[in-house]
Protein backbone atom coordinates (compact mmCIF):
# COMPACT_ATOMS: atom_id res chain seq x y z
CA UNK A 1 0.00 0.00 0.00
CA UNK A 2 1.18 3.50 -0.76
CA UNK A 3 2.13 5.28 2.47
CA UNK A 4 -0.22 8.16 3.38
CA UNK A 5 -2.37 7.56 0.29
CA UNK A 6 -6.10 8.11 0.68
CA UNK A 7 -8.30 5.05 0.62
CA UNK A 8 -11.88 4.80 -0.55
CA UNK A 9 -14.60 2.46 0.61
CA UNK A 10 -16.37 0.37 -1.98
CA UNK A 11 -19.60 2.17 -1.23
CA UNK A 12 -17.96 5.58 -1.72
CA UNK A 13 -16.48 4.40 -5.02
CA UNK A 14 -19.87 3.18 -6.17
CA UNK A 15 -21.73 6.31 -5.12
CA UNK A 16 -19.10 8.59 -6.69
CA UNK A 17 -19.62 6.79 -10.01
CA UNK A 18 -23.43 7.12 -9.63
CA UNK A 19 -23.82 3.34 -9.74
CA UNK A 20 -26.36 1.19 -7.95
CA UNK A 21 -25.56 -2.07 -6.20
CA UNK A 22 -27.50 -3.77 -9.01
CA UNK A 23 -25.29 -2.18 -11.68
CA UNK A 24 -22.08 -3.16 -9.88
CA UNK A 25 -23.33 -6.72 -9.34
CA UNK A 26 -24.22 -7.04 -13.03
CA UNK A 27 -20.78 -5.75 -14.12
CA UNK A 28 -19.06 -8.08 -11.66
CA UNK A 29 -21.22 -11.11 -12.40
CA UNK A 30 -22.11 -11.57 -8.73
CA UNK A 31 -25.31 -11.18 -6.74
CA UNK A 32 -26.45 -7.91 -5.25
CA UNK A 33 -26.11 -9.54 -1.83
CA UNK A 34 -22.42 -10.17 -2.57
CA UNK A 35 -21.80 -6.50 -3.37
CA UNK A 36 -23.78 -5.50 -0.27
CA UNK A 37 -21.62 -7.85 1.82
CA UNK A 38 -18.44 -6.32 0.40
CA UNK A 39 -19.68 -2.81 1.19
CA UNK A 40 -20.57 -3.81 4.74
CA UNK A 41 -17.30 -5.71 5.40
CA UNK A 42 -19.02 -9.07 5.86
CA UNK A 43 -16.89 -10.53 3.06
CA UNK A 44 -14.19 -9.16 0.78
CA UNK A 45 -13.67 -9.60 -2.95
CA UNK A 46 -11.01 -12.04 -4.08
CA UNK A 47 -8.00 -10.88 -6.10
CA UNK A 48 -9.61 -11.07 -9.54
CA UNK A 49 -12.79 -9.40 -8.27
CA UNK A 50 -10.73 -6.63 -6.72
CA UNK A 51 -8.99 -6.06 -10.07
CA UNK A 52 -12.38 -5.76 -11.81
CA UNK A 53 -13.63 -3.33 -9.17
CA UNK A 54 -10.47 -1.29 -9.65
CA UNK A 55 -11.19 -1.12 -13.39
CA UNK A 56 -14.83 -0.20 -12.82
CA UNK A 57 -14.05 2.59 -10.36
CA UNK A 58 -10.89 3.79 -12.07
CA UNK A 59 -8.67 3.64 -8.99
CA UNK A 60 -5.76 1.44 -7.98
CA UNK A 61 -6.59 -1.77 -6.14
CA UNK A 62 -4.56 -0.82 -3.09
CA UNK A 63 -6.58 2.38 -2.63
CA UNK A 64 -9.85 0.49 -2.14
CA UNK A 65 -10.55 0.05 1.57
CA UNK A 66 -11.76 -3.48 2.33
CA UNK A 67 -11.91 -3.44 6.11
CA UNK A 68 -9.35 -3.69 8.85
CA UNK A 69 -5.87 -5.04 8.19
CA UNK A 70 -6.46 -8.15 10.29
CA UNK A 71 -9.43 -9.19 8.16
CA UNK A 72 -7.33 -8.66 5.06
CA UNK A 73 -4.50 -10.75 6.42
CA UNK A 74 -6.82 -13.74 6.84
CA UNK A 75 -8.01 -13.57 3.25
CA UNK A 76 -4.82 -12.60 1.46
CA UNK A 77 -2.25 -14.03 3.90
CA UNK A 78 -0.47 -10.69 4.05
CA UNK A 79 2.71 -10.20 6.00
CA UNK A 80 1.49 -7.95 8.81
CA UNK A 81 4.93 -6.31 9.08
CA UNK A 82 4.73 -5.10 5.48
CA UNK A 83 1.50 -3.16 6.00
CA UNK A 84 1.92 0.60 6.23
CA UNK A 85 -0.41 2.26 8.71
PyMOL commands that set and color helices and strands:
alter all, ss='L'
color gray80, all
select helices_A, chain A and resi 10-16+21-28+32-39+47-57+61-63+69-76+80-82
alter helices_A, ss='H'
color red, helices_A
select strands_A, chain A and resi 8-9+64-65
alter strands_A, ss='S'
color yellow, strands_A
deselect
rebuild
show_as cartoon
